Amino acid sequence: MRLHTYADSVDTARPLPPWLYRVTINLAYDWLAKKRPGISLDDVMEWFAALPGTFPAPDLRAEEKETLRMVREVVAKLPPPHRAVIVLFYMEELPVEEIAEVLELPVGTVKSRLYYARERLRDMMLQRRRSVPEVLYEFT
């Protein structure tokens, strides 16, 4: 409603998105000041993260990227037979039966390789996490 109310103040010579962002930010500041005194930024971020269709917080995106990078590095260190079934099953999303056809192996062999590949991945990931110390930052 507010956007409609102030639509006449839009400068048509300038782009619209920055104006919309500014109005939205001002409304958010007003809402926080009036409705939720003392609410923490973390609580607001959690509320936004819970909304459907919202983007993940930058720190979560960075953590996901780091985890994905680490998984790719560990998968690359698997022996070729195990790497092949992991890539085909998880990355290409092929069913076990199709993997068996592609690799010309019995279904039982594919299942066995998947099991042992997962075990090796789990062990390698745990070992890698233990070797990288956690660094905690405190912001004031």
C-alpha positions in Angstrom: 0.0 0.0 0.0 2.8 2.4 0.9 4.4 1.9 -2.5 1.2 2.9 -4.2 0.8 5.9 -1.9 4.3 7.2 -2.8 4.2 6.2 -6.4 3.9 9.9 -7.5 7.3 10.7 -5.9 9.1 8.3 -8.3 11.6 10.1 -10.5 11.0 8.6 -14.0 14.5 9.6 -15.1 16.1 7.2 -12.6 15.8 3.4 -12.3 12.9 2.1 -10.3 14.6 -0.9 -8.4 16.8 1.3 -6.1 13.8 3.4 -5.1 11.8 0.2 -4.3 14.7 -1.2 -2.2 15.0 2.1 -0.3 11.3 2.2 0.5 11.3 -1.5 1.5 14.3 -0.9 3.8 12.7 2.2 5.4 9.5 0.2 6.0 11.5 -2.6 7.6 13.3 -0.1 9.9 9.9 1.4 10.8 8.5 -2.1 11.5 11.4 -3.1 13.7 11.3 0.2 15.6 7.6 0.1 16.3 6.6 -3.6 16.5 9.6 -5.4 17.7 11.7 -3.4 20.2 14.8 -5.3 21.1 14.6 -8.0 18.4 18.0 -9.3 17.4 19.3 -9.3 13.9 19.8 -13.1 14.2 16.1 -13.5 14.9 15.1 -11.4 11.9 17.5 -13.4 9.7 16.0 -16.7 11.0 12.5 -15.4 10.2 13.5 -14.4 6.7 15.2 -17.8 6.1 12.0 -19.6 7.1 10.0 -17.8 4.4 9.4 -19.9 1.3 11.2 -18.7 -1.8 13.9 -16.7 0.1 17.5 -16.9 -0.5 19.8 -18.6 2.0 21.9 -16.4 4.2 25.4 -15.6 2.8 27.1 -17.5 5.6 25.1 -20.6 4.9 25.8 -20.4 1.2 29.5 -20.1 1.9 29.4 -23.1 4.2 27.4 -25.1 1.6 30.0 -24.2 -1.1 32.9 -25.2 1.1 31.2 -28.5 2.0 30.6 -29.2 -1.7 34.2 -28.4 -2.6 35.4 -30.7 0.1 33.1 -33.5 -1.0 34.3 -33.1 -4.6 37.9 -33.3 -3.5 37.3 -36.4 -1.4 35.3 -38.1 -4.2 38.2 -37.4 -6.6 40.5 -39.4 -4.2 38.3 -42.5 -4.3 39.5 -45.4 -6.4 38.0 -45.4 -9.9 35.5 -48.2 -9.4 34.1 -46.5 -6.3 34.2 -43.0 -7.8 32.3 -44.2 -10.9 29.3 -45.6 -8.9 29.2 -42.5 -6.6 29.2 -40.1 -9.6 26.6 -42.1 -11.5 24.4 -42.6 -8.4 24.5 -39.2 -6.7 25.6 -36.7 -9.4 23.9 -38.2 -12.4 21.1 -39.6 -10.3 21.0 -43.0 -12.2 19.2 -45.9 -10.5 21.3 -48.9 -9.5 20.0 -51.0 -12.4 21.1 -48.4 -15.0 24.5 -48.1 -13.4 24.9 -51.8 -13.6 24.1 -51.6 -17.4 26.5 -48.7 -17.9 29.3 -50.4 -16.1 28.4 -53.9 -17.3 28.3 -55.2 -13.8 25.8 -57.2 -11.8 23.4 -55.1 -9.7 24.8 -56.7 -6.5 28.3 -55.5 -7.4 27.1 -52.0 -7.9 25.3 -52.1 -4.6 28.4 -53.4 -2.9 30.6 -50.7 -4.5 28.1 -48.0 -3.4 28.2 -49.3 0.1 32.0 -49.4 0.4 32.4 -46.1 -1.5 30.0 -44.4 1.1 32.0 -46.0 3.9 35.3 -44.6 2.5 33.7 -41.2 1.8 32.4 -41.0 5.4 35.8 -42.0 6.8 37.7 -39.6 4.6 35.3 -36.7 5.4 35.6 -37.4 9.2 39.4 -37.6 8.9 39.5 -34.3 6.9 37.2 -32.5 9.4 39.4 -33.6 12.3 42.5 -32.3 10.5 41.0 -28.8 9.9 40.5 -26.9 13.2 37.4 -25.0 13.7 37.9 -21.3 13.9 35.4 -19.3 15.9 34.9 -15.6 15.4 33.1 -13.4 17.7 31.8 -10.1 16.5 31.1 -7.2 18.8 
